[in-house]
Amino acid sequence: MFLSTVGGLRRYAAWRSLAKPQRLGAPVYQPFGLRRQYSTEEKSAPLGKTEKAESPAESDQMPENGGKKERPPGTYAIWAMEAVGATAAFVYYLHLYTDLLKPEIKERLTPEKYTPLTLVAKERLTHDTARFRFRVNRPRFDGDQEKLVDSVVEQGVWAVDVKDHAVQTFRTYTPVAYHVSESVDEDTGARHGHMDLVVKRYPSGSVSRFLHDTRVGDQVEMRGPILSWPFGNKNKSYRSIYMIAGGTGIAPMYQLIERHLASGGSGDDSADNGPTATELRLLYGSQSESDILYRQELDALARAHPNRLKIQYLVDRASSSPPAAAEESSPLIGRPDLKAIRQFTGGFDKNTDIVLVCGPDPMLASVSGVRPINAGQGPLAGSLRELGFSVSSVYKF
């Protein structure tokens, strides 16, 4: 549109310059850089017949316009339209190929400060446990903030601090899922994604009650990622990882299982039986079959990787009614006590293996001892100590 307008103005200016009577001896305006021409009357008319010859005094006088060259009509209008067109083209380029003109992208993870994230979905998994999905964004081109986030996530199991702004306290939760799309929203210049948390409501838990009372569309302040346990260390690899989990303690185990299997291949024999393939063993305790979280997802991973993932479920009591869908693995009745753990860790090698534990405090006290708040791992206790495990062979989430 701008180019056609500028072209029209140029043609109009050329017509005006040709249609206007020219002063004898004045240059005829040529709009597109043609050579200078003079009127034919100036060359053919004899001196004294058409105009009076200038006297020496008259020739020394300053012209009326001060000696400046006159610009053709419409010059300033053409310049203005060219400037407007160039500016519009530059702005269009910035909008199409950069994000300089886009609004600031919010809801981005950062371990340096708390960031409000919007709750976009809430799903009840059991009578007291729900899955919360929060929106997470990233810019079209990753900056230093995204590189810092990726450097933490790639190292191993990670978590986020969730703040209850009402009482200014926080609790650390491990996401079970984190995904950001590769497609870009051209209106905002952002890549949209989500992060899932599985949280059980405790009567005395301030943050858990705060999350369960949160409605879709509300924002919750979070800080992270925070590295919980590094498994991406190239200098340290495990032959087997033994995981003992209870209730929502499945969260770090599920994150580890899914990412570890995904990084080791798609489940083919060459990937699952390779020299660096780590065997994952999970002992997962719940109150009943209906309380087993992420059972379908875990069973699907076990079917896809039968040589790398072994799962054993434990329930406190048998279910009065069978699950809606038939499950491949039948849980054992019991708890992760000394007998169950001895059988589960029968093939443990302290030189090549490690035991991970996560669950409610009563379970931790029985299995490995409770982990102190902000004070490292604490002493090893419970069944694992009785079985002769050392502190260096056990990690408590």
N, C-alpha and C positions, 0 to 999 in steps of 0.2 A: 504493500500500500504506500509506504513512504517513498520507495524508489519510483513508482509511477507518478506520484505527486511532484517530486523533484524534476522528473523528466518533463512534465507538463509546464512547470514554471520556466525551465530553460527554453522550451520552444516559444513560450509567450514572450520572454525577454528578447529572443532573437527576432520575432515578428515586429515588436515595438521598435527595435533599433533599425530595422530595414524600412518600416513604414514612416518613421519620423523624418522630416526633411533634414538633411545633413548640412552643417555649415561648410561652406566652400573651403576645401583644404583639410577638413577634419577627417580623421580616420573612420572608416566604416566598420562598425562593430561586427565581429565574427565570433559567434558563441563557442565554438568548439576548437579554438586554437588555430584557425586558418591564418594565412599570412595577411599582413596589413595591406589594405588597398585604399586608393584615393578615388574621388569622383572624377568622371571623365571630363566634366565641365572645366575642372581646374587645369587639366592638361591642354585642352583645345582652345579655351577662350584667350584672346590676346590681352595683354596687359593694358589697362585703361578703359576697356570697353565693358568689362563685367564688374570690375571693382577698382577702386582707386589705389594706386600704388602707395605703400607706406613710406612715410618720410623717415629719415634717421631718428628724429625725435620721438616719433610714434613707435618705432620699433624698440626703443629703449624702455618704453613704459611697461610696468608690471601688468600682466593680465589680470582680469577681474577676479579670477578664482585663485589668485596667488601662485600660479604656476603648477598647481596640482592637477593631476590627470583625473578627468571625470570618469566615474564608474558607470557602466550601463545600468539602465533601469532594472529593478528586480534583483540586484545582486545580493542585498542584505536578506531579502526573503529567501533566496536560494540557500544562502549560508545557514540561515536559521533552520530551514527544513532539513538540510544535510546533518546539522548538529543533532536535531531531534531524532532523525532516523538512526544515526550512529549510536546515540544513547540508548534508544529502544533496543537495538540489536545487541548491545553490550549487556543490558539488563536481562534480556531473554537468554543470552548465553550463560550468565551467572545462575539464573533460575534453573536452566536445563541441566547443566553440567557440574554445578557446585551446590553447596548447601549454605552459602554465605547469606542468602536472603531468606532462608527458612527460619521458622521459630526455633528457639532453644529446645533441644531434645531433653526431656525430663524422664524420670523413672529409670535411671541407669544405675546399675550396681557400682558401688565403690567401697573398698575397705577402709577408706579414710574418714568417712563421716556417715551419719544417718541420712537416708534418702527416702522420701515418701513413695510407696508403691501402692497401686490401686488393686483392690481385690476384684477379680473379674468372674470368679466362679467359686462355689462352695458346695461340696458334696459330702453327705453323711455316709461313712463307711460302716460304723457300728453304732450302738446306742450312745457311746460317749466319745467317739473318734470321728474326725472329719478331715477331708482333704481340702486345702485352701490353695487356689491358683491365683498368683499375682502377676500383673503385667510387668514385663521387663523390656526395655528398649535399648537399642544400640544405634549409633549413627551409621550413615552409609559407608563412611571410611573410618576405620578404627583409629582412635587417638591414643594418647598415653594412658588414659583412664582404662580403656578396654584392654590394652596390652598388659596392664597390671592385673586386671581381673583374670585374663587368660593364663598369666603366669602362675597364679594361685590355683586355679581350677585344674590345670594340667599336672600339678604335682601329686594330687591324690584326693582323698575324701575331704570335702569342704563343707562349711556351715555358714549360717548368717545369724547375726544378733537381731532379735525382734524386740522392739521397745514398746512398753505400755506407757504412752505419754501421759496418761491420767495420774499415775503414781511415780513416773520417772524411774522405772526399773526395766530390766531386759532379761531375756533368756535366749540361749543358743539352740537353734534347731538345724537339723541337716536336711536339705532339700532331697526329695526322691526323684525329681525331674527338673531339668533346666534345658530350655531349647529356645533359640533365636532364629527366625526365618532369614533366608538369604535374599528374599525379595524386598524391594525398597518401596515404601510409601512415598510417592513423588510429591504429595502435598506437604509432607512434613520432613522428608529426607531421612526418615527413621526406618529401622528394621525392627519389627515387633516380635516379641517372644513372651515366654511365661516361665514361672518357677513355681513348683508345687511343694507344699509343706503338709505333712501328716501330723496332726496334733490331737492328743487326748485331753479331754477336759478334766481337770482335777479340782475338787472343791476348794482346796487351799492354794491353788496355783493362780497367781495374779495374771500372768501373761496368757496362760491357756484359757482362762475365763474371758479375758479381753479379746482374744482371737475368736472364740466361739460366739461372742456377742457382736462381732463385726459383721456388717451387712455388705452385700455386693455393691460396689461403687465407692465404699469407704477406702481411705488410705491408711497404711500402716508404715511406720518408719522402720527401716532395716539398714544394717551395715554389714558389708561382706563383699566378696567371699573371705572366709577365715579358714586357713588350713587346719584340718583336724588330725589327719594321719596321712603321711606321704607314702604312696606306693609307686610313684613314678620315678623313683631314684634308680638310675641306670646301674649304679654300683651295688645295689642290693636287690636280689630277686628271691622269691620264695618258691619252694617246690609245692607246698600246700598252705592254704590259709583256712584255719578253722574259725568259724564264726558262731558265737552263742548269743542269741537275741531273744528278747521277750517284749511283747506288745509293740508299741511304737518304736522300740529299739531296733526294729527292722530297717529304719530309714537309712542309716549309714551303710548297713550291710547291702541293701538293695542298690544304693548308688554305686557302691564298690563292685557288686556283681555285674550290673548292667554295663558299666563303663569298662570293666576289665575284660569281659567277654567280647564287647564290641571292638576293643583295641586289638584283640587276639585273633580276629577273623570272624567269618560268618557261620562257623559251626562245622566246616568241612574237616575231614580227618587230618589233613596236612596242618591245619591251624590248631586243632584241639590236641593233637598228639605230638606237636613239635617239641624240640628240646627246651624251649623257653616257656612252654605252656604251663601255667600255674593251675593246680587243682583247687577248686573252691568247695568247701564243705560247710553246710549251714544246719545248725540245730536251733529250731525256732519254736519257742513255747508261747502258748496262748491259753486263755481261760477255757475257751470252747472252740469248736470248728468254725462257728460263725464269727469268731473274733480274730481269725487268722487274716491279717492284712496282706494285700497284694498276692494272694494265693494264686490267682489265675496267671498273673504276670510271672511269678516265680516258676510255676509249673511249665509255662511256655518256654522260658529260658532253659530249664532243665531238659526239655525235649529237644531243643535246638542244639544243646551242648551236653550230650549225655556223658561224655568222657571227662568233662571239666567241672561240672556242677552236680553235687550230690546234696539232696535236701531231706531232712527228717523233721517232721512236725511233732510237737508234744502239746497235749491239751490237759488241763486239770480235770475235766469231766467230759464224759461222752455227751454228744449232742442228742437232745430229745427228738429232733427231726433232722433227717439228712439234708445236706446242702442242696440248693436248687439245681446245681449242675454237678454231674458226676465227676469226681476228682480222681486223678490217677494215683496219687499217693495217699495212703490212709495214715492219719496221725496215731501216734501211740498215746496211751493214757498214762500220764505221769508228769513230773516236773524235771527241770534240769538239775537233778541232785547228783550226788557223788557217783552213784551207779551209772546213771545215764551219761555223765560226762566221761567217766572212765571208758565206757564202750565207744563213745563218740570220738575220743582222741586216742584210740588204740594204736594208730600208726604214726603218732606224732614224733618228729625228729627235731630236737632243739637246735640243731645246726642249720636246718633248712626250712623250718616251719615256724608259724606264729599263730597265736590265739587272739581273736578280737572278741570283746564282750560289750554288749550294750543292752540296757533295759531299765526297768524301774528299780529304785533303790533296794527294795527287799530281795529282788533277784540277784542284783549285784553283790549284796552282802553275803548271799549264800554261795555264789559262784566264785567271785574274785575279790570281794571287798569293795566298798563304795569309794568312788573317786572323789577326793576333796575338791571343793570349789576353788578354782584359781590357785591350786597348790600342787600341780603335777599329777602323777599317777597315784601316789600314796602307796602304802605297803600292800603286798599281795596277801590275800586271806581266802577263806572259804574252801570250796572243793578243789580248786586248782592248786592251792598251796598243799593241801593234803596229798594230792597226787604227785607232788614233787616238781611242779612247774616253778620256774624262776621269774623274777620281775621282768627280765629282758625278753622273755618269751610270751608275755601277755600285754595287751594294750586295751585300756578301758576308755570307751567314749563317754 
